[in-house]
């Protein structure tokens, strides 16, 4: 009997422990180079290290993304800070009977937004009566475009707007001659500029810091799954910091090329430079920027419908998950 017990004990000690199954997490992102840290986290195993089995969906536009996030189809979205504010304030593209409980838990990108126009456009005046492409009329970077155009003599109504969805779709419409211009999030302006398209303005020059891409989720989901959210934050920040290290540029370019095929290597190199500028780009440690958030609220206070005076960014942000994740990185 003792031999049997000893044999069973030895067998148990020498048998590798069963690996814990990875925890599923549904993430929705915008396509393109702005999602480079997500690509790195996938390819370098940062999500896996946190015990997460990530399913990544690329959204065709902000409305699809926000609807899916609110409905619970997705757990986390990398989305403009302004999108969260818009739908929390009932100023979005659609009305929800039940108020959403969205919030932002970390940063991602500051500014890096450009107004790109076709080669025949030489000035803001040339955009009068032209068709401009937007993701959505009432959210995100469209409001920045309204401010930029108005400051340069083109008030609302002096140009036409067409909803086209995410930056990739708008760039395609621009290069096909269907629209005269659009707001573009870096690094997706690089290839059009290489082909003669013009940059009329930069958000950084107008506003300084602007909290652009941010991590968002539902408060109810985050409260029920804090470990998943904090694991995601640790993985994303690790990937973001790895990407920022110049020693990793070559491998990072390989990752970019795998996820965005047919991108010329010189364009990828310019993308790295654009997204790691001292003034704008991927934020250090993906830390949320209150100054950039206040600038976003200022723009929404001017152009949001119905009009509201928005000043308190804390209303839309809970950094406690980020702080706990940062303390255990």
C-alpha positions as CSV (number, residue, x, y, z in Angstrom):
1,X,0.0,0.0,0.0
2,X,2.8,2.4,0.9
3,X,4.6,1.6,-2.4
4,X,1.3,2.4,-4.3
5,X,0.9,5.8,-2.4
6,X,4.6,6.6,-3.1
7,X,4.2,5.7,-6.8
8,X,1.1,7.9,-7.1
9,X,2.8,10.8,-5.3
10,X,5.9,10.6,-7.6
11,X,3.7,10.4,-10.7
12,X,1.8,13.6,-9.5
13,X,5.0,15.4,-8.8
14,X,6.6,14.6,-12.2
15,X,3.5,15.4,-14.2
16,X,3.5,19.0,-15.6
17,X,0.8,21.1,-14.2
18,X,-2.1,21.6,-16.5
19,X,-2.0,25.1,-18.0
20,X,-4.8,27.3,-17.0
21,X,-7.1,28.1,-20.0
22,X,-6.6,31.6,-21.4
23,X,-9.4,34.0,-20.6
24,X,-11.2,35.3,-23.7
25,X,-11.4,39.0,-24.3
26,X,-13.0,40.7,-27.3
27,X,-11.2,43.8,-28.5
28,X,-12.3,46.2,-31.3
29,X,-9.8,48.6,-32.9
30,X,-9.5,50.9,-35.9
31,X,-7.5,49.4,-38.7
32,X,-4.1,51.0,-39.6
33,X,-0.8,52.0,-38.0
34,X,-2.5,53.6,-35.0
35,X,-3.1,50.1,-33.7
36,X,0.6,49.1,-33.9
37,X,0.8,48.4,-30.1
38,X,-2.0,45.9,-30.4
39,X,-0.2,44.2,-33.3
40,X,3.0,44.0,-31.2
41,X,1.1,42.7,-28.2
42,X,-0.3,39.9,-30.4
43,X,2.9,38.9,-32.1
44,X,5.2,39.3,-29.1
45,X,3.0,37.3,-26.7
46,X,2.2,40.1,-24.3
47,X,-1.5,39.3,-24.2
48,X,-0.7,35.6,-23.8
49,X,1.6,36.4,-20.9
50,X,-1.4,38.0,-19.1
51,X,-3.5,34.8,-19.7
52,X,-5.7,36.5,-22.3
53,X,-7.0,35.0,-25.5
54,X,-7.6,38.1,-27.5
55,X,-10.1,38.2,-30.4
56,X,-9.4,41.4,-32.4
57,X,-12.0,43.0,-34.6
58,X,-11.2,45.9,-36.9
59,X,-14.1,48.3,-37.1
60,X,-15.5,49.8,-40.3
61,X,-16.4,53.0,-38.4
62,X,-16.9,54.5,-35.0
63,X,-20.7,53.9,-34.9
64,X,-20.3,50.2,-35.4
65,X,-17.6,50.2,-32.7
66,X,-19.6,52.0,-30.1
67,X,-22.8,50.1,-30.8
68,X,-21.0,46.8,-30.4
69,X,-19.2,48.0,-27.2
70,X,-22.5,49.2,-25.6
71,X,-24.3,45.9,-26.6
72,X,-21.5,43.8,-25.1
73,X,-20.3,42.3,-28.4
74,X,-16.9,43.7,-27.4
75,X,-15.3,44.1,-24.0
76,X,-12.7,46.8,-24.8
77,X,-12.4,49.4,-27.6
78,X,-9.5,51.5,-28.6
79,X,-11.4,54.6,-29.7
80,X,-11.1,58.4,-29.6
81,X,-11.8,59.9,-26.1
82,X,-14.4,62.2,-27.8
83,X,-16.5,59.2,-28.8
84,X,-17.0,58.2,-25.2
85,X,-17.9,61.7,-24.2
86,X,-20.3,62.1,-27.1
87,X,-22.4,59.0,-26.3
88,X,-22.3,59.6,-22.6
89,X,-23.7,63.1,-23.2
90,X,-26.3,61.8,-25.8
91,X,-24.6,63.8,-28.6
92,X,-23.6,60.9,-30.7
93,X,-24.9,59.7,-34.1
94,X,-27.7,57.7,-32.5
95,X,-29.7,57.8,-29.3
96,X,-29.8,55.0,-26.8
97,X,-32.9,54.5,-24.7
98,X,-30.7,53.2,-21.9
99,X,-27.9,55.6,-21.1
100,X,-24.5,53.9,-21.8
101,X,-22.0,53.3,-19.0
102,X,-18.9,53.8,-21.1
103,X,-15.6,55.2,-19.6
104,X,-12.0,55.6,-20.5
105,X,-9.4,53.7,-18.5
106,X,-6.1,54.7,-20.2
107,X,-4.6,56.8,-23.0
108,X,-3.0,55.7,-26.2
109,X,-2.3,58.5,-28.7
110,X,-2.0,62.3,-28.4
111,X,-2.9,64.4,-31.5
112,X,-1.3,63.1,-34.8
113,X,-4.4,64.3,-36.7
114,X,-4.0,66.0,-40.1
115,X,-6.3,67.5,-42.7
116,X,-5.3,65.8,-45.9
117,X,-6.6,67.1,-49.3
118,X,-6.2,66.1,-52.9
119,X,-3.3,67.6,-54.9
120,X,-5.5,70.2,-56.7
121,X,-6.4,71.8,-53.3
122,X,-3.9,74.5,-52.5
123,X,-5.6,76.5,-49.7
124,X,-8.6,76.4,-47.3
125,X,-10.5,78.6,-49.7
126,X,-10.3,75.9,-52.3
127,X,-12.4,73.6,-50.1
128,X,-15.5,75.9,-50.4
129,X,-18.5,73.9,-51.7
130,X,-16.3,70.7,-51.8
131,X,-17.2,67.3,-50.4
132,X,-15.2,66.3,-47.3
133,X,-15.2,62.8,-45.8
134,X,-16.0,62.1,-42.2
135,X,-16.3,59.0,-40.1
136,X,-19.4,60.3,-38.4
137,X,-21.0,63.8,-38.4
138,X,-21.1,64.3,-34.6
139,X,-18.2,62.5,-33.0
140,X,-14.5,62.0,-33.0
141,X,-12.2,63.9,-35.4
142,X,-15.0,65.5,-37.4
143,X,-15.4,68.2,-34.8
144,X,-11.7,68.9,-35.0
145,X,-12.1,69.4,-38.7
146,X,-15.0,71.9,-38.1
147,X,-12.8,73.9,-35.8
148,X,-9.8,73.9,-38.2
149,X,-12.0,74.9,-41.2
150,X,-13.8,77.6,-39.3
151,X,-10.5,79.1,-38.0
152,X,-9.5,79.4,-41.7
153,X,-12.6,81.1,-43.0
154,X,-14.9,78.1,-43.7
155,X,-17.9,78.0,-41.3
156,X,-20.2,75.0,-41.2
157,X,-22.4,75.0,-44.3
158,X,-19.7,76.3,-46.7
159,X,-18.7,72.7,-47.6
160,X,-20.5,69.4,-47.9
161,X,-20.0,66.3,-45.7
162,X,-20.2,62.6,-46.5
163,X,-20.1,59.8,-43.9
164,X,-17.5,57.2,-44.9
165,X,-16.4,55.4,-41.8
166,X,-12.9,54.8,-40.5
167,X,-9.7,56.4,-41.8
168,X,-8.9,53.6,-44.2
169,X,-12.2,54.1,-46.1
170,X,-11.8,57.8,-46.2
171,X,-8.3,57.6,-47.5
172,X,-9.5,55.3,-50.3
173,X,-12.3,57.8,-51.2
174,X,-9.8,60.6,-51.2
175,X,-7.3,58.8,-53.5
176,X,-10.1,57.8,-55.8
177,X,-11.2,61.4,-56.2
178,X,-14.6,61.0,-54.5
179,X,-13.9,63.6,-51.8
180,X,-11.7,66.7,-51.6
181,X,-10.3,66.1,-48.1
182,X,-10.6,64.4,-44.8
183,X,-9.1,64.3,-41.3
184,X,-6.5,61.5,-41.1
185,X,-5.0,59.9,-38.0
186,X,-1.3,59.2,-38.3
187,X,0.5,57.3,-39.7
188,X,-2.1,56.9,-42.4
189,X,-1.3,60.3,-44.0
190,X,2.2,59.2,-45.0
191,X,1.4,57.1,-48.1
192,X,-1.1,59.7,-49.6
193,X,1.5,62.5,-49.0
194,X,4.1,60.3,-50.7
195,X,1.7,60.3,-53.7
196,X,1.2,64.1,-53.9
197,X,-1.7,64.7,-51.6
198,X,-1.4,67.8,-49.4
199,X,-1.5,68.5,-45.7
200,X,-3.5,71.7,-44.9
201,X,-3.3,71.6,-41.1
202,X,-2.3,69.7,-38.0
203,X,-4.3,69.5,-34.8
204,X,-1.1,69.8,-32.6
205,X,-0.4,73.2,-34.1
206,X,-4.0,74.4,-33.3
207,X,-4.6,72.9,-29.9
208,X,-1.4,71.4,-28.6
209,X,-2.1,68.2,-26.8
210,X,-5.4,66.4,-27.8
211,X,-6.4,63.1,-26.2
212,X,-7.1,61.1,-29.3
213,X,-7.1,57.3,-29.2
214,X,-7.9,55.9,-25.7
215,X,-8.9,52.6,-24.1
216,X,-12.6,52.4,-23.3
217,X,-15.0,49.8,-21.8
218,X,-18.3,49.6,-20.0
219,X,-18.1,50.3,-16.3
220,X,-20.4,47.3,-15.5
221,X,-18.0,45.0,-17.5
222,X,-14.9,46.4,-15.9
223,X,-16.3,46.1,-12.4
224,X,-17.2,42.4,-13.1
225,X,-13.8,41.6,-14.7
226,X,-11.1,43.8,-13.2
227,X,-8.4,41.1,-13.7
228,X,-9.1,41.0,-17.5
229,X,-9.0,44.7,-17.8
230,X,-5.8,45.1,-15.8
231,X,-4.2,42.3,-17.7
232,X,-5.1,44.0,-21.0
233,X,-3.6,47.3,-19.7
234,X,-0.4,45.6,-18.7
235,X,-0.1,43.9,-22.1
236,X,-0.8,47.0,-24.0
237,X,1.5,49.2,-22.0
238,X,4.3,46.6,-22.3
239,X,3.8,46.5,-26.1
240,X,3.6,50.3,-26.3
241,X,6.9,50.6,-24.4
242,X,8.6,47.9,-26.4
243,X,7.5,49.7,-29.6
244,X,9.0,53.0,-28.4
245,X,12.5,51.4,-27.9
246,X,14.6,52.3,-31.0
247,X,16.4,49.0,-30.6
248,X,13.2,47.3,-31.6
249,X,12.5,49.4,-34.8
250,X,13.5,46.7,-37.3
251,X,11.4,44.0,-35.6
252,X,8.5,46.4,-35.1
253,X,8.6,47.2,-38.8
254,X,8.3,43.5,-39.6
255,X,5.2,43.3,-37.3
256,X,3.7,46.3,-39.0
257,X,4.3,44.8,-42.4
258,X,2.6,41.5,-41.4
259,X,-0.5,43.3,-40.2
260,X,-0.7,45.9,-42.9
261,X,0.7,44.1,-46.0
262,X,2.0,45.9,-49.0
263,X,3.3,48.9,-47.0
264,X,6.7,50.0,-48.3
265,X,9.4,49.8,-45.8
266,X,10.3,53.6,-46.0
267,X,6.7,54.4,-45.2
268,X,6.8,52.1,-42.1
269,X,10.0,53.9,-41.0
270,X,8.3,57.3,-41.4
271,X,5.3,55.9,-39.4
272,X,7.6,55.0,-36.5
273,X,9.1,58.5,-36.5
274,X,5.6,60.1,-36.7
275,X,4.2,58.1,-33.8
276,X,7.2,58.7,-31.6
277,X,7.5,62.4,-31.9
278,X,8.3,64.4,-28.7
279,X,5.1,66.4,-29.2
280,X,2.6,63.8,-30.3
281,X,2.1,60.2,-31.1
282,X,1.9,57.1,-28.9
283,X,1.7,58.3,-25.3
284,X,4.5,57.3,-22.9
285,X,3.2,54.2,-21.0
286,X,-0.2,54.9,-22.7
287,X,-0.9,57.3,-19.9
288,X,-4.1,59.4,-20.2
289,X,-3.5,63.1,-20.7
290,X,-5.8,65.6,-18.8
291,X,-4.6,68.5,-20.8
292,X,-5.5,66.7,-24.1
293,X,-8.8,65.7,-22.6
294,X,-9.7,69.3,-21.7
295,X,-9.0,70.4,-25.2
296,X,-11.3,67.6,-26.5
297,X,-14.0,68.8,-24.2
298,X,-13.5,72.4,-25.4
299,X,-14.1,71.3,-29.0
300,X,-17.2,69.3,-28.1
301,X,-18.6,72.2,-26.0
302,X,-18.5,74.3,-29.2
303,X,-19.8,71.8,-31.7
304,X,-21.7,69.1,-29.8
305,X,-25.5,69.0,-30.2
306,X,-27.4,69.6,-28.0
307,X,-25.0,72.3,-26.7
308,X,-23.4,71.5,-23.3
309,X,-20.6,73.2,-21.4
310,X,-18.2,70.3,-20.8
311,X,-15.2,70.9,-18.5
312,X,-14.8,67.9,-16.1
313,X,-12.8,65.1,-17.8
314,X,-13.0,63.0,-14.6
315,X,-16.7,62.4,-15.4
316,X,-15.6,60.1,-18.3
317,X,-12.4,58.6,-16.9
318,X,-11.5,56.0,-14.2
319,X,-7.7,55.5,-14.0
320,X,-7.9,53.2,-11.0
321,X,-7.6,50.1,-13.2
322,X,-4.5,51.6,-14.9
323,X,-3.0,52.5,-11.6
324,X,-3.4,49.0,-10.2
325,X,-2.0,47.5,-13.4
326,X,0.9,49.9,-13.5
327,X,1.7,48.9,-9.9
328,X,2.0,45.2,-10.9
329,X,3.8,45.5,-14.2
